[in-house]
Amino acid sequence: MNKRGVMGIIILFLILFTILIVGFAGTMLISVVDYTSDTITPIMEDLGVINDSATNTSINMSDIGTKTFGLVDDFVQTLPWLFGLLYGCSLIFTIVFVIGYRTNPHPVFLGLYFALMLLLIFGSILISNMYQDIYSGNDEIGTRLQEQTMMSYMMLYAPHILTLLAAVSGIFMFARSPGESSGGIDI
């Protein structure tokens, strides 16, 4: 039996599942960093002035805190949008991967493709439900997740998004004629 294309199916499954897990973990990590930054920044910006009586100089620690922790806090506030953009681009990359991988799997592997994508969809349902449980909480992390509208939407609707990606990827992967090549220089 010709086993061409089976590695492309497995790699696609692994890439999509990795993107889903990294998206979940990254969103949680960004929420914790945001909470920590919002807690530490006001304290560091309100340190006051330190006077050194030996050299008769004073250091404005509040100004230093504003210039350091204030800028870091500004960057932390933009992290959810940057991560959401990176997550969306990585999902789009999977379709580019399928188009550019130049594989035409044997039709026998259509069952394997459906089984792996079904496993991916069930995994995304579990991760989406975990995310929704944390998202709907009234604690600090739940509040931070509710502020991350882009990633929250993509994580809550991950089963729908991954089903659409799996369908489009399957069409590109299995509907290609055996002699047809795609991507690269000989487009």
Wavefront OBJ file of the C-alpha trace (Angstrom):
o trace
v 0.000 0.000 0.000
v 1.221 3.484 -0.823
v 1.523 5.469 2.414
v 2.075 8.881 0.888
v 0.500 11.742 2.784
v 0.010 10.062 6.140
v 2.756 12.162 7.745
v 1.109 15.343 6.497
v -2.134 14.354 8.211
v -0.393 13.574 11.492
v 1.695 16.754 11.363
v -1.421 18.852 10.684
v -3.153 17.256 13.669
v -0.145 17.903 15.912
v 0.194 21.506 14.743
v -3.483 22.293 15.352
v -3.515 20.613 18.763
v -0.295 22.393 19.771
v -1.718 25.756 18.692
v -4.842 25.080 20.776
v -2.888 24.148 23.913
v -0.433 27.042 23.528
v -3.383 29.415 23.063
v -5.014 28.200 26.280
v -1.796 28.274 28.314
v -0.712 31.621 26.864
v -4.033 33.259 27.654
v -3.863 32.043 31.251
v -0.250 33.215 31.570
v -1.068 36.646 30.162
v -3.922 36.954 32.680
v -1.588 36.170 35.582
v 1.068 38.589 34.294
v -1.595 41.288 33.838
v -2.843 40.805 37.397
v 0.714 40.904 38.758
v 1.565 43.998 36.741
v -1.597 45.802 37.873
v -0.730 44.981 41.486
v 2.959 45.916 41.427
v 2.907 49.032 39.202
v 0.969 51.388 41.561
v 3.227 50.388 44.444
v 6.388 51.026 42.451
v 5.092 54.363 41.161
v 4.362 55.569 44.718
v 7.720 54.977 46.419
v 8.561 58.635 47.009
v 11.960 60.277 47.328
v 15.019 58.761 48.991
v 17.407 61.280 50.573
v 21.078 60.468 51.101
v 22.351 62.625 53.951
v 26.021 61.750 53.384
v 26.128 63.097 49.806
v 23.190 65.480 50.193
v 21.392 64.054 47.126
v 17.892 62.777 46.613
v 16.594 60.127 44.242
v 13.010 60.256 43.052
v 12.036 56.578 43.145
v 8.482 57.353 42.009
v 9.814 58.811 38.773
v 12.044 55.787 38.235
v 9.113 53.466 38.953
v 6.951 55.327 36.445
v 9.637 55.139 33.772
v 10.277 51.423 34.290
v 7.216 49.684 35.692
v 4.846 52.082 33.947
v 6.282 51.184 30.540
v 6.265 47.484 31.347
v 2.623 47.781 32.410
v 1.784 49.490 29.112
v 3.377 46.575 27.242
v 1.545 44.032 29.409
v -1.738 45.751 28.578
v -1.083 45.201 24.845
v -0.087 41.536 25.254
v -3.646 40.149 24.877
v -4.043 41.762 21.454
v -0.577 40.742 20.319
v -1.143 37.167 21.463
v -4.596 37.081 19.842
v -3.098 38.274 16.570
v -0.334 35.654 16.817
v -2.906 32.943 17.590
v -5.065 33.928 14.609
v -2.043 34.050 12.286
v -0.925 30.625 13.449
v -4.367 29.212 12.658
v -4.170 30.726 9.183
v -0.666 29.247 8.863
v -2.137 25.762 9.117
v -4.030 26.245 5.855
v -0.869 27.630 4.238
v 0.946 24.560 5.570
v -1.555 22.244 3.919
v -1.360 24.090 0.607
v 2.423 24.308 0.628
v 3.179 20.803 1.921
v 2.674 19.347 -1.575
v 1.126 16.117 -0.491
v -1.774 14.240 -1.902
v -2.690 11.536 0.585
v -4.157 8.294 -0.565
v -7.959 8.231 -0.196
v -7.613 5.309 2.220
v -6.294 7.776 4.797
v -9.488 9.830 4.714
v -10.756 7.755 7.649
v -7.572 8.450 9.602
v -7.957 12.149 8.812
v -11.543 12.192 10.077
v -10.578 10.236 13.209
v -7.722 12.607 14.065
v -9.803 15.695 13.364
v -12.645 14.284 15.468
v -10.131 13.742 18.269
v -8.955 17.324 17.796
v -12.513 18.651 17.966
v -13.257 16.658 21.140
v -10.016 17.976 22.660
v -10.977 21.525 21.712
v -14.394 21.031 23.327
v -12.688 19.996 26.567
v -10.272 22.918 26.496
v -13.052 25.334 25.546
v -15.179 24.109 28.465
v -12.244 24.492 30.868
v -11.691 28.002 29.529
v -15.379 28.832 29.919
v -15.384 27.638 33.544
v -12.466 29.940 34.348
v -13.876 32.733 32.147
v -17.249 32.783 33.892
v -15.705 32.989 37.374
v -15.805 36.138 39.441
v -12.181 35.928 40.568
v -9.264 37.992 39.279
v -8.269 35.576 36.504
v -11.860 35.370 35.248
v -12.045 39.157 35.156
v -8.774 39.333 33.214
v -10.004 36.720 30.743
v -13.185 38.697 30.181
v -11.028 41.708 29.265
v -9.224 39.666 26.591
v -12.049 39.760 24.078
v -10.153 38.505 21.030
v -8.588 35.437 22.636
v -11.687 34.729 24.693
v -13.770 34.610 21.542
v -11.292 32.310 19.803
v -10.953 30.013 22.813
v -14.685 29.833 23.533
v -15.459 29.086 19.888
v -12.393 26.889 19.315
v -14.469 23.807 18.392
v -16.236 25.760 15.641
v -13.046 27.381 14.375
v -11.094 24.110 14.353
v -13.958 22.285 12.631
v -13.910 24.909 9.878
v -10.109 24.696 9.608
v -10.223 20.895 9.506
v -12.855 20.964 6.744
v -10.960 23.500 4.633
v -7.656 21.692 5.191
v -9.238 18.359 4.288
v -10.622 19.801 1.073
v -7.228 21.194 0.097
v -5.461 18.001 1.090
v -7.715 15.356 -0.445
v -9.274 17.184 -3.408
v -5.961 17.851 -5.126
v -5.397 15.756 -8.222
v -2.385 13.383 -8.057
v -0.286 15.261 -10.627
v -1.120 18.715 -9.335
v 1.479 20.633 -7.391
v 0.888 23.725 -5.363
v 2.895 26.445 -3.762
v 6.551 27.096 -4.333
v 8.028 28.333 -7.587
v 5.988 26.237 -10.012
v 2.599 27.737 -9.112
l 1 2 3 4 5 6 7 8 9 10 11 12 13 14 15 16 17 18 19 20 21 22 23 24 25 26 27 28 29 30 31 32 33 34 35 36 37 38 39 40 41 42 43 44 45 46 47 48 49 50 51 52 53 54 55 56 57 58 59 60 61 62 63 64 65 66 67 68 69 70 71 72 73 74 75 76 77 78 79 80 81 82 83 84 85 86 87 88 89 90 91 92 93 94 95 96 97 98 99 100 101 102 103 104 105 106 107 108 109 110 111 112 113 114 115 116 117 118 119 120 121 122 123 124 125 126 127 128 129 130 131 132 133 134 135 136 137 138 139 140 141 142 143 144 145 146 147 148 149 150 151 152 153 154 155 156 157 158 159 160 161 162 163 164 165 166 167 168 169 170 171 172 173 174 175 176 177 178 179 180 181 182 183 184 185 186 187
